[in-house]
Amino acid sequence: MHNLDPETIKYENERLLLKDKYLMLKESTTAAKLSKNQRILILCLMNDIIEKEKIIQNVWGANLINSREKNYNQLIFQTRSLLARQGFPNDLIMTIHRYGLCFNKFILSQDNQPEKTNNPLADIQL
């Protein structure tokens, strides 16, 4: 199990910045204040810990054997809802069926903007 301390880790990539209790989209004013468990979830994803069981271990440890599935699903739902309310893309966190979660790499890459062409006919609408 990885030891992620949500109080001291700062993470950033091309599009996201996690600092203290806040997840922010760079180059915008979009930000969300995260709970402790939400920060651990985001840290897991940022550190490529994407397997469901490993995420559960990092968030709750070996406890909660009976209610793990319910708590996991509730955490994912609440995190997605919070991020969507604050203006993050709805599909920032994607489910990998029967495996876990991951960030939508298309959203995180700066190369996700359509390429501009030098073709003068490209802007003509028929």
C-alpha positions as CSV (number, residue, x, y, z in Angstrom):
1,M,0.0,0.0,0.0
2,H,1.3,3.5,-0.9
3,N,1.5,6.0,1.9
4,L,-0.3,9.2,0.6
5,D,-0.5,12.1,3.0
6,P,-3.2,14.4,1.6
7,E,-2.1,17.2,3.9
8,T,1.5,17.7,2.5
9,I,1.5,16.6,-1.1
10,K,1.3,19.1,-3.9
11,Y,0.7,17.7,-7.4
12,E,0.5,19.3,-10.7
13,N,0.6,18.4,-14.4
14,E,-0.3,20.2,-17.6
15,R,-3.9,20.8,-16.6
16,L,-4.4,20.0,-12.9
17,L,-3.0,21.4,-9.6
18,L,-3.7,19.8,-6.3
19,K,-2.6,22.0,-3.4
20,D,-3.8,21.6,0.2
21,K,-7.5,21.0,0.1
22,Y,-8.1,22.4,-3.5
23,L,-8.1,20.8,-6.9
24,M,-7.7,23.4,-9.6
25,L,-7.8,23.4,-13.4
26,K,-4.8,25.5,-14.5
27,E,-5.4,28.4,-16.9
28,S,-8.9,28.8,-15.5
29,T,-10.7,29.8,-12.3
30,T,-12.2,26.4,-11.8
31,A,-11.4,25.0,-8.4
32,A,-13.0,22.6,-5.9
33,K,-12.4,22.2,-2.1
34,L,-12.0,18.5,-1.4
35,S,-12.6,16.4,1.7
36,K,-9.8,14.3,3.1
37,N,-11.1,11.1,1.4
38,Q,-11.6,13.0,-1.9
39,R,-8.0,14.3,-1.8
40,I,-6.7,10.8,-1.2
41,L,-8.8,9.5,-4.2
42,I,-7.4,12.3,-6.4
43,L,-3.9,11.6,-5.2
44,C,-4.3,7.9,-6.0
45,L,-5.4,8.8,-9.6
46,M,-2.6,11.3,-10.0
47,N,0.0,8.7,-8.9
48,D,-1.5,6.0,-11.2
49,I,-3.0,4.0,-8.4
50,I,-6.1,3.1,-10.3
51,E,-7.1,-0.4,-9.1
52,K,-10.3,-0.3,-7.0
53,E,-8.9,-2.4,-4.2
54,K,-5.7,-0.3,-3.9
55,I,-7.8,2.9,-3.9
56,I,-9.9,1.5,-1.1
57,Q,-6.8,0.5,0.9
58,N,-5.4,4.0,0.6
59,V,-8.6,5.7,1.5
60,W,-9.8,3.5,4.3
61,G,-7.0,1.1,5.1
62,A,-7.9,-2.5,6.1
63,N,-11.1,-1.4,7.9
64,L,-14.6,-1.3,6.6
65,I,-14.6,-4.8,5.2
66,N,-18.5,-5.0,5.1
67,S,-19.2,-1.5,3.7
68,R,-16.2,-1.0,1.4
69,E,-18.2,-1.3,-1.9
70,K,-20.9,1.2,-0.7
71,N,-18.4,3.7,0.6
72,Y,-16.2,3.5,-2.5
73,N,-19.2,4.0,-4.8
74,Q,-20.5,6.9,-2.6
75,L,-17.0,8.6,-2.7
76,I,-16.8,8.3,-6.4
77,F,-20.3,9.7,-6.9
78,Q,-19.8,12.6,-4.5
79,T,-16.4,13.5,-6.0
80,R,-17.7,13.5,-9.6
81,S,-20.8,15.6,-8.5
82,L,-18.6,18.1,-6.6
83,L,-16.2,18.5,-9.6
84,A,-19.1,18.9,-12.1
85,R,-20.8,21.5,-9.9
86,Q,-17.5,23.5,-9.7
87,G,-17.0,23.4,-13.5
88,F,-14.7,20.5,-14.1
89,P,-15.5,18.3,-17.1
90,N,-18.1,15.6,-16.3
91,D,-15.9,12.9,-17.6
92,L,-12.7,13.9,-15.8
93,I,-12.8,10.7,-13.7
94,M,-13.6,7.6,-15.8
95,T,-14.6,4.1,-14.6
96,I,-12.6,1.1,-15.9
97,H,-15.3,-1.6,-15.7
98,R,-14.5,-4.3,-13.1
99,Y,-11.1,-2.7,-12.4
100,G,-11.0,0.8,-11.1
101,L,-10.8,4.4,-12.1
102,C,-8.6,6.7,-14.1
103,F,-8.4,10.3,-15.2
104,N,-9.5,11.1,-18.8
105,K,-6.1,11.5,-20.4
106,F,-7.7,13.4,-23.3
107,I,-8.8,16.1,-20.9
108,L,-5.5,16.2,-19.1
109,S,-3.4,16.6,-22.2
110,Q,-2.8,20.0,-23.6
111,D,-2.9,18.5,-27.0
112,N,-6.7,18.0,-26.8
113,Q,-7.5,21.1,-28.9
114,P,-8.4,20.6,-32.5
115,E,-5.5,21.4,-34.8
116,K,-5.8,24.5,-36.9
117,T,-5.1,24.0,-40.6
118,N,-3.5,26.4,-43.0
119,N,-6.2,25.4,-45.6
120,P,-8.2,28.6,-46.4
121,L,-11.1,26.4,-47.5
122,A,-11.4,24.8,-44.0
123,D,-13.5,27.7,-42.7
124,I,-16.0,27.8,-45.6
125,Q,-19.4,26.4,-44.6
126,L,-21.4,24.8,-47.4
